[in-house]
Amino acid sequence: MTAPDLGFEHVFTAPAAPDAPTLLLLHGTGGNEHDLVPLAESLAPGAAVLSPRGKVLERGMPRFFRRLAEGVFDLDDLRFRTHELAEFVGAASRHYGFDRARVVAVGFSNGANVAASTLLLEPGVLAGAVLFRAMVPIVPDPLPSLQGTPVFMSNGRTDSLIPAADAERLAELLRQAGAGVTVHWQPGGHQLTRQDVAQAQEWLRTSSGRL
């Protein structure tokens, strides 16, 4: 179902079981609210799905926040959009009745970056996160307390858009904030692979008691 009045064009699918988590799906540049729905069904069958469309357009392509150049983010816009996304999650929780304490972000590229920003700027909104092809979006001072928050990261060793060092910096930043970070490296580049999905699926299964 869709409900644009909550602030974002989005898709919501109710969970198959009342105790299932809600996956907050955050697409990459040029994607939309439908892109990651099949991925969610593979990662956590039966979970609720909340999938918004990014509201920023870059040459007609939806994104979740503006950038000034490749890998150079508009930090003021990032802060604003991150707070806006957090408010959307709260409004959606009230509207649809899912447990706000059990929201797990699943983001790819731009979506993974806004998910990481949400962890860092809006602690408590996400119970955990699956970050595919993420880099450091922002470095808050002081760092929030993410004690015990489980985070899965998967990046490509030959990714031309995100150098390995940038992904490693994000993992270290999240660990410094107290998150429990699991990092997997893929031999490929920026595109998702079956290995990404299989490893994330297993991580979600084994982390279910913390999410």
Number of C-alpha atoms within 10 A of each C-alpha: 7 15 13 10 9 15 16 19 16 22 19 20 17 17 17 11 10 12 13 20 23 29 29 25 30 32 28 25 19 16 18 22 21 15 16 20 21 10 14 23 14 13 21 20 14 19 20 24 24 26 27 25 23 26 17 17 14 13 7 8 14 21 23 26 25 20 17 9 8 8 13 10 16 15 16 11 15 22 19 11 21 23 16 14 22 20 16 16 21 15 16 20 17 12 11 12 10 20 15 19 15 18 25 25 28 25 26 26 23 28 27 28 26 32 32 27 22 25 27 24 22 18 16 18 20 26 22 29 26 28 27 27 28 29 27 22 24 19 14 11 8 8 15 18 16 21 13 15 22 23 25 21 25 23 28 25 18 15 16 11 15 21 16 17 11 15 22 17 13 21 22 15 19 26 18 15 18 17 21 17 20 15 13 15 16 16 11 14 17 19 13 17 13 8 14 18 17 13 16 24 19 13 17 22 13 11 14 12 7 12 20
